[in-house]
Amino acid sequence: MAQTPRYRFAPSPTGYFHVGGARTALYNWILALQTSGVFVLRIEDTDDSRNNPQWTQGIIDALAWLGIDGSDSHFEGPYFQSANAALHVAAAEKLFAQGKAYYCDLTTEDIQKRAKESGKQSERQGYDGYSRDRGLGPGPGHVLRFRVPQGKTVVKDQVRGEVEFDNSTIEDFVLLRSNGSPVFLIANVVDDINQGITHVVRAEEHLPNAPKQQMIWDALGSTPPSWAHVPVLVNEQRKKLSKRRDKVAVEQYREEGILADAMKNYLMTLGWAPTGDTEIVPFQKIVDEFALGSVNHSPAFFDIVKMQSFNAEYIRAMTVDEFIAACEVWLTGERAPWKQADYDAKVFAEIAPLVQTRVQLLQDVPSMVDFLFCEMPAIDEASYVKAFSADWAGPTLLAIREGFKNCEWKADSLKAVVEKIGEENSLKLGKLQAPLRVAVTGRSVGPPLFEPIELLGRDATIKRIDAVLAKKVS
Ligand code: GLU
């Protein structure tokens, strides 16, 4: 029987969950789904100085939000690398016992000094193999180094093809530090071997590690995995996305109201595209079509504006009830900008279809409707100045007020009143309604105006117009 493919995602919990990490996780997840394989989540938490349980939980929660968690039978874990430290050390010691690794007592300064003194640059970068045959054992200040064999190492990569490394360019790298702790290279391989990993799909920055790790796999008597190193994500300046410079946290986008489905779909279009004339497709189509062999080799631009437009499409594709449910956290509880007593879910339900067609991020929903849930809106000064700078603004708003006093209180009739005044003054509706919008909503932009005015009611609307007209006069 063929072996079940086992993929893994192995993040180090050193910060918020990076969108690049999310893409790598999705690749592994999709491949596991395609092949009836397994997706192993392994938290590589061995760097005590940088790890934090909060980041670990953040990764687990963000993956679950993307639909990658134990509720699906393809998921396995999470495993924690720190729990396996003894296995990492045992594997390193096995390599020593077999002569495939050796101890060395040179300090970094010693190594630099030797490199300088040797006059000619050693073929191996950095360390020159000084202790290879000195027969040292473990001891204070001794590191364990891997004895890199002669020859070449060919990494068969599903994205990059065959990548050949000349072993003479790879120094005898460290497996155990002088304090006995294992380094990433061996911890990562030993966990992969013990967890039966058959496919390593990860970020391109790990490609230089692949030949070293493949040698460790071989030395430990295991068959190396199938490799795939996926191109990095870059910002608008084509610089690699960085935590310090760019907005990269999945958690942050989630807070802003990017939908998980939109984010998944968008991330999967970076360096790859589904067939057909639109990139916005059901996740199942991506699962059906995705192939590592068709992932682009060059870095992919993570375009926030494009992700938001994907999000807007996903929002529009929801039913109104789904949209209302998705907005819930922004409308009630601590994120809501109004007092709960002022909020009326029925009023929101009435206006929701208008908001749904206009919003890109769910976090922007409250500011589009807050004027419905307060006594008087706060007037944005810049919007006010702009809307009332023309000398027709005050008189026409007054005329609108008069028209509103007796007309039928329905959006269409309200609009007709304003249109008529527009005709009389040779003003287009868009222009004429600007002062009215500022009076009613406090802002110059928002959803269509007349439905909300209908919801607000005659008395409240007239009161708001009066307040702004009074402000104008004063
Ligand atoms: N823990 C490593 C990282 O977060 C990943 C190693 C791997 O995928 O092999 O960069």
Residues whose N, C-alpha, C, O or C-beta is under 5 A from the ligand:
A	BS01	LIG	A10 P11 S12 E44 R202
